[in-house]
């Protein structure tokens, strides 16, 4: 009976401490801002690592079947692979009745560096992230 089970708040506190310890070497906490994006039209689809590929597939197929002559798929960073897989799956499903044009580039994103030692001190860091825009056009 010497083993005590930890309650949820104790586990959360330990997790917070671990996250702070990971950043203690640099004494800063990195907060990523939302990346800039253009004004979305009805035929734009943004793919992220958190979105379900099947839901994105159904959305793109619905847009191509009923509403638009073309659909633009956008992705950044690690989500690029998922966006490419989505485009290939749509092309396969539509029996090659669409053309696929892929544009690659980079996007500048902003991170806030918050000092753990001095709460009032904050710096801004700019970095480049890979981006892809896939244009699916009905033939």
Legacy VTK file of the C-alpha trace (Angstrom):
# vtk DataFile Version 3.0
C-alpha trace
ASCII
DATASET POLYDATA
POINTS 139 float
0.000 0.000 0.000
3.044 2.256 -0.157
2.244 3.271 -3.748
0.076 6.352 -3.912
-1.812 7.240 -7.041
-1.304 10.809 -8.188
-4.358 12.894 -8.844
-4.815 14.838 -12.077
-3.667 18.208 -10.691
-0.366 16.749 -9.448
0.291 15.251 -12.878
-0.509 18.574 -14.585
1.838 20.447 -12.226
4.672 18.005 -12.971
4.046 18.383 -16.695
4.231 22.180 -16.422
7.504 21.923 -14.498
8.947 19.586 -17.131
8.071 22.018 -19.937
9.722 24.881 -18.070
12.822 22.773 -17.417
13.132 22.001 -21.121
13.305 25.727 -21.865
15.528 26.643 -18.898
18.702 26.187 -20.941
17.701 29.149 -23.080
15.632 30.864 -20.353
12.917 31.645 -22.908
9.514 30.275 -23.802
8.687 30.176 -27.507
5.120 31.087 -28.517
4.347 30.553 -32.200
1.965 33.023 -33.822
-0.616 32.026 -36.408
1.006 32.140 -39.869
-0.225 34.791 -42.305
-2.651 33.634 -44.966
-4.513 35.279 -47.837
-8.222 35.993 -47.771
-9.877 32.627 -48.282
-12.366 32.058 -51.075
-14.909 29.267 -50.988
-12.629 26.972 -52.956
-9.574 27.188 -50.645
-8.720 24.249 -48.391
-6.087 24.516 -45.664
-4.433 21.246 -44.630
-2.816 20.959 -41.198
-1.398 18.038 -39.246
-4.499 18.064 -37.047
-7.124 17.882 -39.791
-8.472 14.500 -40.839
-7.476 13.586 -44.375
-10.831 11.905 -45.086
-12.769 15.054 -44.172
-10.486 17.154 -46.393
-10.885 14.611 -49.201
-14.691 14.773 -49.014
-14.625 18.574 -48.909
-12.377 18.862 -51.988
-14.365 16.279 -53.927
-17.639 18.042 -53.059
-16.245 21.412 -54.186
-14.997 19.987 -57.490
-18.184 18.007 -58.178
-20.745 20.681 -57.444
-19.450 24.203 -57.031
-16.079 25.118 -58.514
-13.928 24.409 -61.550
-10.804 24.441 -59.389
-9.785 23.966 -55.749
-6.658 25.325 -54.051
-5.051 23.239 -51.300
-2.650 25.089 -48.975
-0.187 23.585 -46.481
2.848 24.626 -44.424
5.764 22.684 -42.941
5.021 19.138 -41.833
1.531 19.244 -43.366
2.953 19.412 -46.916
3.195 15.621 -47.166
-0.435 15.260 -46.105
-1.519 17.851 -48.700
0.351 16.036 -51.481
-1.216 12.716 -50.474
-4.630 14.390 -50.502
-4.107 15.756 -54.021
-2.959 12.381 -55.353
-5.905 10.606 -53.726
-8.360 13.066 -55.289
-6.736 12.667 -58.714
-6.963 8.877 -58.387
-10.588 8.968 -57.195
-11.679 11.257 -60.032
-10.072 8.913 -62.597
-7.522 11.466 -63.803
-10.247 13.932 -64.856
-8.434 16.767 -63.067
-5.071 18.405 -63.547
-2.734 18.970 -60.622
-0.394 21.975 -60.494
1.957 22.279 -57.527
3.575 25.543 -56.446
6.192 25.540 -53.691
7.658 28.400 -51.730
8.442 29.735 -48.298
6.434 31.793 -45.844
7.845 34.011 -43.123
6.336 33.272 -39.706
6.810 35.026 -36.374
7.628 33.578 -32.961
7.446 35.433 -29.653
10.349 34.701 -27.301
9.228 35.356 -23.731
11.935 35.514 -21.086
11.371 33.220 -18.105
13.612 35.385 -15.936
12.053 38.759 -16.724
8.330 38.505 -17.502
8.259 41.961 -19.118
10.968 41.142 -21.656
9.800 39.770 -24.999
11.622 39.393 -28.306
10.350 38.554 -31.764
11.986 36.008 -34.052
11.267 35.641 -37.779
11.779 32.283 -39.490
11.080 30.703 -42.863
8.694 27.754 -43.295
8.178 25.693 -46.443
4.806 26.127 -48.119
2.894 24.442 -50.910
-0.159 25.445 -52.927
-1.787 22.722 -55.005
-4.236 23.724 -57.713
-6.717 21.017 -58.719
-8.535 21.936 -61.945
-11.348 20.019 -63.612
-10.584 19.098 -67.223
LINES 1 140
139 0 1 2 3 4 5 6 7 8 9 10 11 12 13 14 15 16 17 18 19 20 21 22 23 24 25 26 27 28 29 30 31 32 33 34 35 36 37 38 39 40 41 42 43 44 45 46 47 48 49 50 51 52 53 54 55 56 57 58 59 60 61 62 63 64 65 66 67 68 69 70 71 72 73 74 75 76 77 78 79 80 81 82 83 84 85 86 87 88 89 90 91 92 93 94 95 96 97 98 99 100 101 102 103 104 105 106 107 108 109 110 111 112 113 114 115 116 117 118 119 120 121 122 123 124 125 126 127 128 129 130 131 132 133 134 135 136 137 138
